[in-house]
Amino acid sequence: IARYADGFGAAYRDGFTVAEALNDMAIIDRLTPERRRLVNLYRRKGDEAHRANLKVFSLGEAVSLSERVPLLEGLGFKVINERTYRIAAESRQIWLHDMALERAVGGPIDIAAIDPRIEAALMALFHGQTESDRLNALILEAGLAWREAAMLRTLSRYAQQIRAPYGQDYIAETLKKHAGVAASL
């Protein structure tokens, strides 16, 4: 706690409880030069079931809105609002982006069910291990892992190579509408 005593600004202190700050400190302590970004999907006390929040922690430099929002939209979310905080921890500069999210198609968000998959997908996206497109929404809508969504991406591209008459956007939208079929595939 002593390392962070003066690190949190007034806006952060107004927006978060001590318990939330302690949880954030534990996440910040896991940031390293090799692991410059971490995420935490959660629900604020009192939020309705259709609302979730995502914290993106970044060591050294902020993550621009133009990078974050398309990734989240590709995952099937709408970004409702966003707040950015600068946190000083000893000689390190940490940026915390806290975003309120809803499903693009509406409906409740089961955080317990999707949390590990969404967090893993975001880390894969940040590290360039997978692509950002509409097929990533299957992680939220069909409960797929990011590697399973990548497999469906590969299959859709293969279908294009063998001259199937359907484009990748059409395939992605169809699979999102039929999430059970996507999960079976």
N, C-alpha and C positions, 0 to 999 in steps of 0.2 A: 504494500500500500504506500510505503514511503516513496518508492520510485515514481509513483503516479500522483502524488499529493497535489502538485501544481499543474499536472498535465491535462486535466479536463477543464475546458472552458465553461463559462456560465450557461451557454445554450445547451451544452451536453448535460450539465447538472440539473437544469430545469426540465429536461426531457426524459431523464432516466433515473431509476431508483438506485440505491446503493447496491442492492443485490444484482441488478443488471450491470452496473459498473464492474462489480467483482467478476461476473461472468465474462464481460468484455476484456478485462485485464488478463484473464486466463487464456483467452483466444489470442490477444496481442502478444503474450509471452511465447506463443508458438510460431510467430512470424520470424523468419530468418532470411538472409540474403538469397537462399535457395528456394524458400517458400515465402514469396513476397505478398501473396494474397490468400485470404481465407474468407469463408462465408458462413453465415448462420441464419437459417430460416426459422422463424418463430412467430408466435401470435402474442400481441400485447393483451394484457388483462383488460377485459371488457370489449374486445373486438368481436365482431360477429363471425360466424363460421365461413363466410365468403371472403374474408379479409386475412391476409398474411403479411408478414414483414420480413424483409431480407436485409441483413447487414453484410456489407462487403468491406473487409478490412484490407488496407493496402499499405505496405511499408514503403516509405520514401516519396511516393508521388500519388496524386489522386487519380482515380479512374474516371475518365470523362463520361458524361451522360451519353454521348454519341457512341461509346463503346458498350456501356451497360444496358441501355434500353433495348437496342435490337436483339441482344442475347436473351433478355427476359421475354420479349415479345415472341421470339422464336421458340421459347419454351412453353408458350401458351398463356402468358400472363399479360395483364395491362398494368402499367406503372401508374399508380394514382397520385402519389406525391413522393418527394425525396428531400432529405436533409443531409448535409455533409458537415462533418465535424473534424477538426484537426486536434490530434492528441499528441502530446509530447511525453515520451517515456525515456528518461535519461537523455542520451544524445540522438535518439531515434525519433523520426517524424512519422506518425501513422495517420492515415486518412480513413475515416469511417463514413461510409455512405449507407444511410438507413432509408429504405424504400418501402412504401406500402404497396401491396400487390393485390390484384383480384384476378380470377380466371377470365380469360378473354371470352370464353363461351358462357360465362356465368356459372353459378352454383358454388357449393361449399368446397373448401380446400382442406383435405385431411392431412395436416402437417405431419402427424406421426407416421403415416404411410409413405409420404413422398419425400420427407426431409433428407434421408441419406442419398436418394437418387438425384434430387435436384442439386444438392450440394456437390455431389460427385460430377454431375454434368457441367455445372458452372466451373469447377476446377479444370475439367478437361477442355472446356471452351477457352478459359483464360490461358491455358498452356498450349493451345493449338493442337490438341490431340483429336479433336473432332470439329466438324463444320457447324456453322450456325445457319440453320434453315428451318422451314416449317415442320420437317419431320421430327425435330426435337420436341415439339409439343406432345408427341406420343409418350414422352417421359411422364408428363403430367396427366394426360388423358387416358393412357392405356397402362400406366404403371411400369413402363419399360425402363431398363437401365440405359445409359447413354450408348453403350456398345451395341445393344440390341437395336436402338434407333439407327445407329451407324450401319448395321447389317441391312436394315430395310432400305436405307439410302443407297447402299451398294446394289441391292436387288432392283431398285427402281432405275438406277442408271444402266444396269444390265438390260432391263426391259427396253430402254431407249436404244441401246446398241443393237438389239435384235429387231428394231423398228416397230415396237409396240406403239400404237397410236396415242398414247397418253403421256403428257408431260409430267415432270417431277412435281410441280405445284398441284396438279390435278390428283396425282397419286397421294401426295401428302394430305390434301384436304379429304379425300375419300377414306384414307386410313384413320384420320382423326374422327370422322363421323362414325366409323365402325371400329371403335377402339378394341372391342373384343376380338375381332378378326385380326387386327394388328398384333395383339398379344399372342394369339394362336400361331401366327406366322413366325 
